[in-house]
Amino acid sequence: MLLADSAQVADGKLYVLGGGWSITGPEPTPSAVAIKVGVDSHEFNTSHHWELFLEDADGQPVRFETPEGPQIIEVRGDFSATAPNDVPVGTPVDVPIAVNFGPIPLVDASRYTWRMVIDGETLPGGLVSFTTRPAREVAEEE
């Protein structure tokens, strides 16, 4: 998993802009999570469910007030992989996933983690953390 300014999937590859950061803000800015899932051959032709959650430093889901009430930030989807042609039998397959977000109003000077869960399990590499900068003090006019 990699934090980025923007990401997309095309032709089975991840295209990442402004990738590899771990400090942001303090003002909300668009961001993305670029993910590469390795699928072993024994998992081919099987549907896998993934979920991506934003958590605070205590591992609790980040909640935001909306007109419908408090909501957590989560994205869900499914994927499957098949054996590629013209490669040795048993070759694993990479499944790229790009999730883009608009500006998220986060608390300044705080730590957050994106958690990727696949089929109900957080796998190795399924976490990526970042910190928001402290708010800048605005000089008062005299």
RAJOGI-V680029 format. One line per field, one symbol per residue. phi: phi as a letter, one per 40 degrees, with the letter a starting at -180 (. if undefined). A space follows every 10 residues. Layout:
BEGIN
phi->???
END
This chain:
BEGIN
phi->.acacaaaba fgbcbbbgcg cbbagcccbc aabcbbbcbc dcbcfbcbbb bbbcbcccgc dcbbcbdchc bccabbabaa bbcccgbddg ccbcbcbbbb bcdbcbccfb bbbcbbbbfg bccdgcbaba bccccccccc cc
END
